[in-house]
Amino acid sequence: MTRHNPYRQGLDKNAANYVPLSPTSFLRRSAEVYPDRIAIIHGDERRTWTETEARCRRLASALSKIDIGVGDTVATLLPNTPAMVEAHLGVPMSGAVLNTINIRLNAAEIAFILGHGGARVLLVDPEFRDVAAAALDKMDGEKPQVIDVADAAFPDAKPLGATGYEAFLEGGDPAFAWQLPEDEWDAIALGYTSGTTGNPKGVVTHHRGAYLNAVSNVLAWGVPQFAAYLWTLPLFHCNGWCFPWTIAAVSGTNVCLRRVEAKAIWSAIRDHRVTHYCGAPIVHSTIADVPDAMREGVDWRVNALVAGAAPPSAMIAAMERIGFDLTHVYGLTETYGPAAVCAKHPEWEELSLDDRVAKNGRQGVPYPLEEAVTVLNPESMEAVPRDGTTVGEIMFRGNIVMKGYFKNPDATAEAFEGGWFHSGDLAVLQPDGYLKIQDRSKDVIISGGENVSSLEVEDVLQNHPGVKAAVVIAMADEKWGEVPAAFVETRDGESPSEDELIAHCKAHLAKYKAPKKIIFEPLARTSTGKIQKFVMRKRLQEILDGG
């Protein structure tokens, strides 16, 4: 029997008490309340929030004039430049969906994404003109209209398309009366996963989730009003973890950066008094591993978020030593970037460095506005015990989870089986409810029937003073089935031997977990700093085959 609820009678949504949630509304507020605050810095360029809003309105208007709107896709091949920030606000203001393409992909991969996503417009930086041209040549059917985005930091004026970005904006109306989405569940962005096993999947996110995760970033990290945010994290990656919208929400400053290089990062931090930045572990290691002279003049606390891979404890300790406040977050493209955080407790400050590092190295608890993140047995869909040893799969539920995979209902149904989003990451729940990743399900090494976490072995290797970074993968073994093998990058001026590193691992791990082979060479990484273990597996096989 349906229960009568008098609080639903005559109390409906209307224009006065309900508007769809969209992060585009943050832009309007910043321009109205703090019109003269600097919104974007790029080289010698400075733009206020008033100027930025006018340019975003122009972009939305210009797109509308060429019949781009709801249901259409606008793609980008842009580094972290002002146009990329503007695209995150102006494209959704037109009603279209933003597809930020990884600038490190090859022409065939870009062609697939443009075709699968149905891009009608493509914004291209001159640095990526040639790969964009090759991608367009590989496309079948309708090709997107190309708009060239010039950048003084990359002075190459040769165009690919018939229209330049600034001329395109000039055709738009700075007073364009853009509208919030009709439904906050409408798509705001399309982002493709890295296609390591076939074509990538297109992750569709919505206005509501982007709004909520932008605010969750503020709550989880304590981002203050007027934060100065340095774009070390690629804006194409999970829409910059929603930070283009977060910075608009706090009326902060976007400090743009074309390339992630130590000297440029430290100069930007010093010159613009940067307070916040994000990145994969390799980014933080790059920042920390510099001569003392490069860090001179930075005498304030800089806040950093790390994700993209489990941060080694040695890197966490290094960031503490240089005075940076590092917070560990976790998520996937399907969860708008971070949707879990290793929420810190004040009491942890009283712990030893090693104990504090161990606490802060976990993947943590749900983001403030994510409903649930936990570890479940994927067969029974029941929570694993909080014993720190029982392994299950990390799963998400809530508003900060994608709509699904574009044009791929089977993959969507599989990902959401049992009413949870299945991450594919294996973890344990510790007694305080914090989760800690053990491995990707495909990366667990089964040696003589025993599970070996590659992350655990990597962490021990990276605690050796001569090791800068390490990757551990399975190597076939006639007796044990599989045994660990490691690729190692050494620190400048250091040259530990294979025997030395194996002995180091045996001193800190069960002997069966120690690598049986160590190879000293650069690690394969994506443009966002993630280790490409599938590439390292191929490389190991080449070495074993005598290549």
Number of C-alpha atoms within 10 A of each C-alpha: 3 4 5 8 7 8 8 8 8 7 9 9 9 8 6 6 8 9 14 16 20 24 29 26 18 19 23 18 17 24 21 12 12 16 18 14 18 21 28 24 21 19 15 7 9 16 19 20 26 20 18 26 26 21 25 30 26 24 30 30 29 23 24 20 14 10 12 21 20 18 12 18 25 27 28 25 26 27 25 22 24 23 23 23 24 19 24 27 27 29 28 28 30 29 25 25 28 27 32 28 24 24 21 14 15 13 19 17 18 23 23 18 24 26 19 14 21 18 21 20 22 24 24 27 26 21 18 15 18 12 19 25 16 15 21 21 13 17 18 10 7 12 19 20 15 23 22 25 25 21 18 11 12 11 10 13 13 10 17 18 16 9 14 18 17 16 13 17 20 14 14 21 18 20 13 18 11 16 12 18 24 12 14 18 17 21 24 29 27 27 28 24 17 17 10 11 7 7 13 17 21 23 25 25 29 26 23 22 28 31 24 20 31 25 22 23 23 18 14 21 20 10 21 15 14 18 19 25 26 24 25 24 26 25 25 23 22 27 26 23 27 25 27 25 27 25 27 26 23 20 27 24 27 26 25 22 23 18 14 18 13 18 14 13 20 18 17 19 22 18 11 14 18 24 21 22 22 24 23 20 24 21 19 24 21 16 20 21 16 13 8 9 7 14 17 11 13 16 10 12 13 17 19 20 21 25 22 20 19 24 24 23 19 21 25 27 19 16 18 14 12 15 15 20 15 22 22 26 30 24 24 19 22 27 28 27 23 26 31 28 27 22 20 16 9 7 8 14 11 9 11 10 15 13 13 18 19 14 20 24 23 23 25 27 23 25 25 18 20 21 14 18 22 23 29 25 17 17 9 9 16 11 15 22 18 16 13 17 14 15 20 26 26 27 23 27 18 17 20 27 27 23 18 21 23 18 14 12 11 9 14 18 14 12 19 16 13 13 12 20 23 20 18 16 18 24 26 25 26 18 11 11 16 23 26 25 25 22 21 17 15 9 19 20 25 17 20 14 10 13 12 25 22 23 23 17 23 24 21 22 28 22 18 17 12 19 20 21 24 25 25 29 25 21 21 15 13 7 9 14 14 19 24 26 24 26 23 25 19 20 14 10 7 12 12 16 13 17 12 11 23 19 15 16 23 16 12 13 14 10 12 17 24 26 26 15 16 19 16 15 11 13 18 17 14 13 15 21 18 17 19 15 17 14 13 20 16 11 15 20 13 11 11 11 8 7 8
